[in-house]
Amino acid sequence: MSARFTAILLPLLLLASAAPVRAGNGWSEVAYPLAGPPEVIGSFNAGCIAGAVALPLVGDGYQVMRPSRNRYYGHPALVRFVERLGQQAVARGARLLIGDLGQPRGGPMPNGHRSHQSGLDVDVWFLQQPRDRTLSRLDTERIEMPTMVRATDGVINYSRWSPRYRDMLRLAALSPEVERIFVNPIIKQALCDSEMDRSWLGKVRPWWGHDAHFHVRLACPPDSAQCKPQKPFPPGDGCDADLANWVRDIVRAALSPRPYQKPEPPSADRLPAACDAVLYGPTAWKAP
Ligand SMILES: [Zn+2]
């Protein structure tokens, strides 16, 4: 990117951003993808992406939330996944709210996530909108993401939960390009207890947080030889003692919260060397 465009665009981006942008992380300051064919390099928590594409901010059955963060870029397969999930939402009368994908060239973010670095991760809010309602830009920045659990009781908050949320989670899990999905253990436990066919729950992995959104991660795409796959999870539906331990830990943590410690921003040190060329290479001015 030329110095001139940096001078014009960067202050605008910083002004528009709700969260403070930390200096010293080039990845969050580069405003556009690297031109060229898509390629994922490295892993979800130490990686980057060349040739990423932007998810349009509003599409059939979805809308991007917090667009000021400029984290709506990903591998074309990720963008296609969101668009298809949106169409499946439309068929059910709903519009999905889409959280972060990745930065224009991936890489570590100064706040919010350790993963989402390789253009293969996307957060989908559980909360949905009616199909025909589009939120104002202001609302996309300020509407809060409501939790779906009562963590101290270890149960889903059924006054908020809807079978529609389960439907979208299931459709995402059934997508062949999806490698795994993270949800709060309390949500997975509830599904283990209520689903007749639990085979799709294998991909649904318990993790901290993820009580207001689910986090979808795609498998390494065939065009990306330098993409580092994640260790496979054990076979089976995962409705087991390990999940019960997760739920117990979540309840304990909710009952005796530790003092909040601001996490250190992730370091860019461990990124594959090939990511240097992604960060400093030329900008894609037009989406391919
Ligand atoms: Zn996420």
Residues whose N, C-alpha, C, O or C-beta is under 5 A from the ligand:
A	BS01	ZN	D123 H215
